[in-house]
C-alpha cells in the first residue's frame, strides 16, 4: 500500500494541479431540499444548554466555553483527519484527503504529505485551498495573537518553528506547499513518538481574505511565509471587533452550518450548501438551528411547550428528575439519552496567588470540603465525587477501571476513583494539624491563634504577617453559592480559613484559568471536559520560573508526566494508560487542583428529532449532522421493546 501511495504521490508531483477547479454545485440532496425542515424558515431546531456562549467561535486562542466549542463544531470542518469511533483513533478523512504518505526521514523526523480533495468549498462557494491550511498554522502560532491577549498555540513539535518564531528565518520550513493541492508537514525527530500522532494534522482551514486581507501565503521552495506580517492592530479589526470580527461573527466557514446571527445570548444557524459532508457520507438535513442558554428552572417546560427541541448536557438533579418524569409520561413525543461525562468539576488553585502555594493549605482545603454532600445536593443520584482528573466517560479511566466495554448509565456509589489515588475525606482535625505544622498559628495581632476568639489564621513571613483569607471565583449561580457555603465555606471557617466567594462570568473564569491575564482570585470553581485527545497543556504552569512555589512545582511535575504520557508509541495503549494512571496518582498526591465531582449528562429531546445519537460525536453539534427532523413522532422497534420490558 505504501508503495502504491508513494507512486501516486510521485505522479502528482510531476503533474501538479496548478489551475483552480471550477466552482461546484451545492451538495445538498433532494431529500434535504424538499424537506420542510430545510425549506421553511419557520422550521428550526432549538437547542438549549446551561452554559452561555461567550462568542469565541474561532479557535481556542482567546478561550471559550463548552458552548463556544459546540458552535465551532457547527461552523468549522474540513480537517484532514477525523475520529473513528469504531477504531477509537484518528484517521485520515477521505472526504478531505484523497491520498496521503507518511515518511520517516534519515534524521528521525517525520513528513506527512497529503493530497487534498479538489471539491472542498467555503460557504460562499469559493475553493478551500492548501494555502488556507498553511495560513491556519501560521496564524495560530503568530506572536500578534499574544499581543491581543490571546494565547498562541504551541507548535514546538513542527520543524522550523524555533527559527521562524525566533526571527532567524522568514519561512516556516516544516510546512510546504508542494502543489496547489498537496500539503507537506514535517514533525521534529525530538517530538516523536507521539501517541495521538495524527492529531497534529487536525488543522481547520481559515479564510485568509477574511482575517488577513491583502496578505498572501507563499512557498518559494524553502517553506511557507506571509507576504506581510500579522499585527495586533489588524487582528483587533478583523478578528476581535465585537460587531463583525471573525471571532464572534465568522461569515465564511467550512462546517455543516453557517452563522446567521449572534446577539450575545442566542446563535442562529443555517445549512452550509457547500459543505461536502462527513467521511461516511452524511449531510446536514436540518435546515436551521437555534442555540441558546437557558435556566435549569424552565428547560423542561420549554421542551414540553415545543419552545425547545433538544436540551443539552442537563446536570442538575431536579431538572433531570423532571425530564425523566416527562419522558416517562409522554414516551410517544419525548425521548432522552444518557452520556457519561468525560471530564469533571474541580477547584483550580492559582499559582500566582501566594496563599495557596503551600501544599499544607491546599490539603487542608481538601480535608474541609465535603465533596460528597455537595455533589449529592447539586447532582443528586446523577453525579458522584471523583478523586482524579477524569470523568466516567474518559476512555483512559474506563480502560484503567476495566469497564471499556460497559455501558455507563449509572455511577458507582463510592465515587469515581482508582486504586492508589489519595482520597481526601472531611477531617477538620487533620486540617488544623496541617495548618499548625505549616506555621499558621497566629492571629491578626501576631498572637497565638484561638479558635474560639479569632476568625482567621495568620503566619509570620519575611514580608510580615499574612492571613488565610482566600477568594474563590465561581460561575454566577445562587444555587452553587448556597451549596458551596454549606459544604466548603463553613467548614473552612471552623479551621481558621476565611473564604470569600465572588460570582463572575464564565469568560472571566476561563481567562483566569488559561492564564491570559492576572487574576485576583486564589481558587477557581469550574469544569473541564476532555476531547478524544488529551492535551498536556491543561496541566501546564500558567506562570514562569516560580521555582520556590510548591504549587508551581506540583504543576511542573504533573505537566512533565503528561508530556511523557503523550510521548508513547501510538500502538502502545497499555503503556499509555499506565502512564496516565501514574499521572492521576501524582495529581491526587500534590494537589495542583482538587477534583470535586463528575456526572452523567442527560439529553432530552422531542421525537420529531430522529436518528439523534449523542454517542456519535463528542457533543450534540457533531451528532446533529446525522439527525433529521420530521413532523411525525415515532418510536423505533428497539425502543418499543425496551418500554415493554420496563427498561
C-alpha positions, -999 to +999 in steps of 0.1 A: +000+000+000+028+024+009+045+017-024+012+025-042+008+057-023+044+067-030+039+060-067+007+081-068+024+110-049+053+109-073+029+111-102+011+141-086+044+158-080+053+156-117+018+168-128+006+192-101-029+206-103-020+242-109-053+255-121-081+261-095-111+238-101-144+252-112-169+262-085-191+233-075-228+229-072-245+227-039-241+192-024-275+191-007-297+162-017-332+165-029-343+148+004-330+178+022-342+204-003-377+191-003-380+186+035-400+213+051-374+214+080-350+226+054-371+248+032-394+266+057-376+294+076-400+289+104-389+253+109-360+254+133-345+230+158-340+250+191-312+236+213-309+248+249-279+244+272-269+256+306-236+271+297-238+306+280-218+313+249-190+339+251-188+344+213-154+326+210-164+309+177-130+308+161-102+286+176-094+285+213-067+311+211-089+336+230-106+309+252-142+299+251-168+279+269-181+244+261-210+260+242-185+281+222-168+248+213-202+234+201-206+264+178-171+259+164-180+223+156-210+235+135-190+262+117-155+248+111-147+215+094-125+201+065-098+189+088-075+163+071-082+139+100-113+127+119-121+105+148-131+069+140-154+057+168-151+020+158-113+021+158-110+045+187-084+066+170-078+094+145-077+085+108-074+105+075-107+119+065-111+106+029-136+134+021-108+159+026-076+139+018-076+119-014-043+103-006-015+106+020+020+094+026+039+092+059+077+092+055+103+088+082+134+108+073+170+099+079+173+124+108+144+108+126+119+135+117+086+125+100+070+140+070+033+139+061+023+146+025-014+150+019-032+153-014-063+174-007-096+169-025-103+194-052-140+199-044-137+215-009-156+247-007-161+277+017-197+286+025-196+312-003-188+286-029-151+296-034-124+268-032-107+258+001-070+255-009-038+243+006-029+279+014-059+282+038-044+253+058-009+269+058-024+302+069-042+285+098-009+272+111+010+305+106-019+325+123-022+303+154+014+305+163+019+342+155+031+365+183+005+390+173-021+367+189-004+372+223-003+410+218-041+410+216-045+390+249-047+356+232-027+325+237-008+313+206-009+276+200+022+255+208+036+242+176+071+235+190+068+200+175+068+214+140+101+215+122+115+251+117+092+267+143+121+278+166+139+295+137+107+311+123+094+325+156+129+335+167+133+357+136+163+338+121+142+329+090+112+344+073+099+310+062+084+281+081+103+251+067+082+225+084+052+234+062+054+232+025+030+238-004+042+212-029+014+219-054-020+236-053-035+205-038-005+190-018+004+200+017+035+188+034+041+189+072+073+178+090+075+169+126+108+172+145+126+140+155+127+151+191+089+154+191+084+117+184+070+093+193+035+108+199+006+087+210-020+108+191+002+110+160-024+122+135-039+148+160-011+172+148-027+172+114-061+182+129-060+216+111-091+235+102-086+259+073-094+295+079-101+321+052-071+344+046-092+371+029-115+375+059-088+375+086-057+389+068-069+408+037-042+418+013-018+392+028-008+361+008+007+328+017+036+317-005+062+290-007+092+297-029+108+263-023+120+266+013+088+268+033+056+288+037+056+325+047+032+355+048+038+383+023+032+408+051+035+403+089+004+400+110-001+427+136-022+431+167-039+461+151-050+440+122-063+412+144-082+436+166-100+448+135-106+416+116-110+391+144-118+408+177-142+435+166-173+429+187-198+436+159-182+420+129-149+403+139-143+367+128-141+356+164-178+362+172-192+366+137-174+343+113-191+346+079-170+325+056-168+290+071-162+253+062-185+235+085-220+220+080-237+252+092-233+290+087-238+316+114-267+338+106-267+359+138-254+361+174-268+386+199-247+376+229-272+350+241-286+332+211-269+320+179-288+311+148-275+289+120-285+278+085-272+249+065-240+255+045-250+245+010-213+239+000-204+216+029-191+184+014-204+160+041-189+137+067-164+109+058-193+084+059-214+105+036-238+123+059-251+158+050-270+181+074-307+175+070-320+201+095-321+235+077-319+258+107-307+256+143-311+280+171-287+276+201-292+294+233-286+293+271-314+285+295-320+282+332-325+249+349-359+260+362-376+263+328-357+240+304-381+210+307-412+232+304-397+247+272-394+212+258-429+203+267-443+235+252-423+229+220-402+260+225-371+238+225-364+206+206-332+195+224-319+201+259-282+195+260-260+184+290-286+187+317-269+181+351-290+195+379-308+167+399-342+184+399-341+192+362-331+156+353-358+142+375-384+165+359-372+155+325-373+118+332-408+121+346-420+139+314-404+114+291-420+086+310-454+102+308-450+111+271-430+084+255-445+089+221-435+125+220-403+129+241-371+109+245-338+110+264-303+098+262-275+094+288-239+104+282-212+098+308-192+130+312-156+128+300-144+155+325-151+169+359-158+199+380-129+210+402-112+236+423-083+251+404-056+266+426-040+298+412-002+295+413+002+333+410-015+338+444+008+331+473-016+318+500-025+285+481+011+278+471+017+257+502+006+221+499-005+222+535-031+249+528-044+230+497-045+198+516-064+215+545-089+228+520-093+192+506-099+179+542-126+205+548-146+203+516-174+178+520-175+169+483-198+140+487-225+162+503-220+190+478-223+165+449-254+149+463-271+183+468-263+195+433-264+164+411-285+140+432-280+104+421-267+116+387-232+125+399-205+113+423-173+126+438-142+120+416-107+115+430-088+122+398-086+145+368-111+125+348-148+115+344-166+083+338-167+089+300-129+093+295-116+063+277-084+061+298-104+058+330-127+032+315-098+011+304-079+015+337-111+006+356-117-024+334-150-011+321-142-001+285-169-024+271-196-015+297-224+009+291-223+037+316-257+049+326-252+046+364-224+057+386-206+038+415-218+050+449-183+050+463-172+076+437-151+076+405-117+065+417-088+042+410-065+022+433-036+042+446-052+076+444-051+098+475-087+102+488-094+133+509-122+128+534-137+155+556-114+157+586-112+191+603-088+178+629-063+168+603-068+202+585-060+220+618-028+199+623-017+206+587-021+243+592-004+244+625+026+224+613+029+248+584+031+278+608-004+291+606-006+296+643-011+334+648-040+358+647-040+392+630-023+408+660+006+383+659-006+365+690-014+328+692-045+318+672-075+309+694-103+291+675-129+305+700-118+341+696-102+345+662-117+341+627-086+338+605-052+322+609-020+341+602+016+333+599+048+353+601+068+356+569+098+377+558+072+401+544+053+403+577+020+387+588-002+371+561-036+357+567-056+328+553-083+350+537-089+335+503-111+343+474-130+318+452-144+327+418-174+308+407-200+310+378-229+333+386-254+309+403-272+313+436-277+276+437-240+268+435-233+296+461-256+281+487-242+246+484-206+258+485-213+279+515-226+249+534-200+223+523-169+244+519-171+280+533-184+270+567-160+241+573-131+263+563-142+290+587-141+265+616-104+257+610-094+294+605-096+299+568-118+327+555-131+321+520-150+348+501-170+338+471-172+361+440-197+354+412-181+361+378-188+354+342-176+322+325-154+344+303-135+358+333-131+324+349-118+310+316-093+339+312-080+333+347-078+295+342-059+298+310-036+324+324-045+350+298-045+378+324-036+384+360-062+373+384-072+384+420-086+350+428-069+323+448-092+295+437-115+289+407-145+267+406-150+254+371-155+224+349-130+207+325-142+184+298-118+163+276-119+157+239-108+124+223-072+136+225-058+145+259-038+177+258-010+181+284-014+219+281-043+218+305-018+210+332+009+234+321+021+260+346+004+294+340+034+314+353+071+313+346+101+304+367+084+305+401+106+277+414+101+284+450+063+278+449+052+244+459+021+248+437+043+257+407+065+227+413+034+204+416+021+217+383+056+213+367+057+177+379+023+168+366+029+186+333+061+166+328+043+134+334+015+144+309+042+152+283+059+119+289+025+102+286+017+115+251+052+107+240+042+070+239+042+050+207+007+051+191+002+013+192+012+011+229-022+016+245-013-003+276+018+018+282-001+050+277-028+040+302-001+030+327+015+065+324-020+081+327-026+062+359+008+074+373-002+110+363-035+107+382-017+095+414+007+124+412-022+149+408-040+134+438-008+135+458+004+170+450-030+188+446-024+213+418-062+210+416-089+194+437-113+172+418-149+176+430-174+156+411-182+141+377-216+131+365-239+119+337-252+143+311-288+139+301-301+149+267-339+154+264-355+159+230-386+158+210-393+127+190-396+149+159-358+147+161-349+114+145-316+094+145-301+116+172-274+096+189-251+116+213-226+087+212-219+095+175-198+125+185-181+144+213-212+167+215-246+174+202-231+196+175-213+165+160-242+142+164-268+166+149-253+161+113-266+125+114-301+135+125-332+148+108-365+164+117-400+152+108-434+162+119-441+125+125-431+114+160-423+077+162-406+051+184-382+027+169-389-011+173-360-013+197-374+014+219-409-001+219-394-034+230-374-017+258-406+000+270-425-033+270-396-048+291-399-019+315-364-005+308 
